[in-house]
């Protein structure tokens, strides 16, 4: 063997011995682009939240600590291989159903809704669990067989979506029920749902609207729909929040009124400016420029997650990653549509921006699973 061939074999051996380790972030199952976008979003959240909270530094500190804890949880979730989530999905689903039934039987009532379960040391809202468990369960169930799913599997999948959605509606919590139902439906759709099923479902939903209006929706939910259609009919009552929010968004113009200078937010015209209506605060103080910055960051996060979905190596991973991605997009659409007056007010926070810990935790868990899907695939490649 010539000296040149020996050197070539030696260099090839060195490459092969280095490859299994990957880079620092791959070894620790962290997707660097997503983490960078999350850090930018965190900075933007702190910037807006300080103004929206009435310049309360203690609220800012609490949110920062919650966010850092949620990010740490996301990294922990990313360490677990996707196959573990596949195996646990049915157990998590059954646990969630049991907790929802316990809420219906023994749950705490707050503001007219029975959504919380008191476990002594902590009080939990089981409906939030299904924002993660629902797409996880549907992805695991449908990926066990060939895709697109057979009609029987499609019916079972819809039944799996319908059971917890109905229990959440009974609390009542229309907003969370809609988000959970959408996350399950989008997982079925990504798995290859036939358009005939969608047409039939739309027809059935249309036929069921009178029944839902008369027997499912509560009076305050009906009032929200009336307010959406014409908020000026009750400008000092039910329509007040939407009117003030639209004034804030429109008055921001291109460059906004300036940080801490928003009249609607600083003078307490906006309801819940630090949670549900924080987008109105951002639009009033930073204008179109701030809106474009926020949407650009969101687009980078969504684009990265879609890229990971395309690169996933199995049906389960592809369905799960894409479902989380489109559900995240749906959260953004619902919140911005809600404060802009094109959707009813349903109490959905702006993802990664609004104050609060529960929504942040569910989002970071889902993003942790997306990181797990991508980084474990890369580690498998390096080891092969």
PyMOL commands that set and color helices and strands:
alter all, ss='L'
color gray80, all
select helices_A, chain A and resi 3-19+24-27+32-52+57-78+82-106+126-142+151-169+174-190+195-216+219-229+231-234+240-251+263-266+278-311+315-340+358-383
alter helices_A, ss='H'
color red, helices_A
select strands_A, chain A and resi 108-110+113-118+123-124
alter strands_A, ss='S'
color yellow, strands_A
deselect
rebuild
show_as cartoon
